[in-house]
Amino acid sequence: FVPWWARWDGPLLVAAAPIAASGMGLGGAGPVANLTMVAVGAECMAVAVRIRRRPTIALGIGVVGAGLVVAGADRAGPGWLALALLGLAVLLTALSAVTRGVAGSLLRIGGVVSAVAAWRVAIVWLAWPDQRGLDATALVAGAVAVLAAGVSRWSRLDRGWMLAWGGGAVALAAAAGIDATAGSALLASGGSASWFVAGGLVAVAASLLGAAGSTGLTWLRELGVAFLVGALLAGQRVADLPATTLVTVLCLLGAATAVLLLALLEDRFAPWRRPLLILGAAVLGWAAVIAVSGGGVLLAAPLAVAAVHSAAAGVAMRILALQLLSPVLACGAWIVFADESLHGRLDWTIAPIGLAMLAAVGLWRRDLRLRDQPLAPPELVGLELAGVALLVGPSLAQTATVASVHALVALVLGLAITGWGAVTKVRRRVVAGLVVVSVSVLLLVAVPLVMLLPSWQGPLLWAAIAAVGLAAVLAAALVERGKAVGRKVLLGFADATDGWE
């Protein structure tokens, strides 16, 4: 064991520290001071490399040395700062190649950060803080991302290299995309969206989607979808499409994601379902925002496609909530269309809500059946009866307020509900349908008679009153007979529906 003061380099380091501090303190401002700071920093970094087997001490000295070099180069000008950062990136990357463990990872990340900072300073040095800087940054970032993804897929190089340099490319591309679409100044001021920026974002998105499988990082697919949406936004800024055309394009893209979700039902495609769900939701939400700002019936299209997308995602991912959301979105699309095109009539707005509720009940029951659970919990029965009421309610109400012909619509709906109950073997649906049919027939006969009463006068009115009274007397006399008939009918209905729900 040799004490530190007995080593040849120990006394030199102790003597060098005050000398270097004195030189930087007395140098003031100017080229000499800048050169002194850079020289001292370079010496510190050389010492850190020399004693790299003692990582704790080497890291501290190296950080101080790098800080001095960068500070001195910054005082000398942006060109010198860019060169200093580039040299630092090369040095750290080279050291990371021969260093293992956590220290190697930190050196690799430091090299990438230095390279990104060097590019940012170089943009200012080359007088590119405008559109040229954004375009060059997006293209360089896309190229580096593609190279990193290719290395991760076809090379046995450590995954950390791809993550470090790919992460730097992603950061640069994100900054370029934000500058181009949001008007910020992370990289350049005064720039805007361009096809070069959109192309770079597409390249980064493709790289992330391709690297997810080779690296085992599934969240890279979601990040790739985010960059793809950013590329679409940048492309839209350049193309400057009208609102109607843009909504149409986005709806077509949302429909394509729904088709892909249904086409990729095999388990080996499971990792792609969530990215497709996010992509479809993002573009359809974007289309909905544009449609709302545009006004009119334009919102119906994204809502309708969102209903299809929700149903496809719910089936592919086996998520009941997404399946139940589908009829709600479809109902919203129809209501928007009816409110604008059909003057908001009651039957065209309320009845679809009931139909959507019944569709949700059907999907809910299907899920309960697959899980071998009771098919008629109280909340489901209540939702089903409310759906029937909303479905037929507008027609029955308008029979008395608008025209008796609406009773025919309620009659057809009642027959449909009865048939639905017979096909699905659910007694309450058959009973609800028969009640609707009975009420519809009663209104179909009674409403025209009530409408005629004000025009009846004299003997005709008294004759009508006498007929109603006679009918009441006959009905009272046949109550017992009616009870027996009703009891027989109920027993026959129970026998006919034996084993039904």
Secondary structure, 3 states (H helix, E strand, C coil): CCCHHHCCHHHHHHHHHHHHHHHHHHHCCCHHHHHHHHHHHHHHHHHHHHCCCCHHHHHHHHHHHHHHHHHHHHHHCHHHHHHHHHHHHHHHHHHHHCCCHHHHHHHHHHHHHHHHHHHHHHHHHCCCCCHHHHHHHHHHHHHHHHHHHHHHHHCCCCHHHHHHHHHHHHHHHHHHHHHHHHCCCCCCCCCCCCHHHHHHHHHHHHHHHHHHHHHCCCHHHHHHHHHHHHHHHHHHHHHCCCHHHHHHHHHHHHHHHHHHHHHCCCHHHHHHHHHHHHHHHHHHHHHHHHHHHHCHHHHHHHHHHHHHHHHHHHHHHCCHHHHHHHHHHHHHHHHHHHHHHCCCCHHHHHHHHHHHHHHHHHHHHHHHHHCCCCCCCHHHHHHHHHHHHHHHHHHHHHHHHCCCCHHHHHHHHHHHHHHHHHHHCCHHHHHHHHHHHHHHHHHHHHHHHHHHHHHCCCHHHHHHHHHHHHHHHHHHHCHHHHHHHHHHHHHHHHHHCCCCC
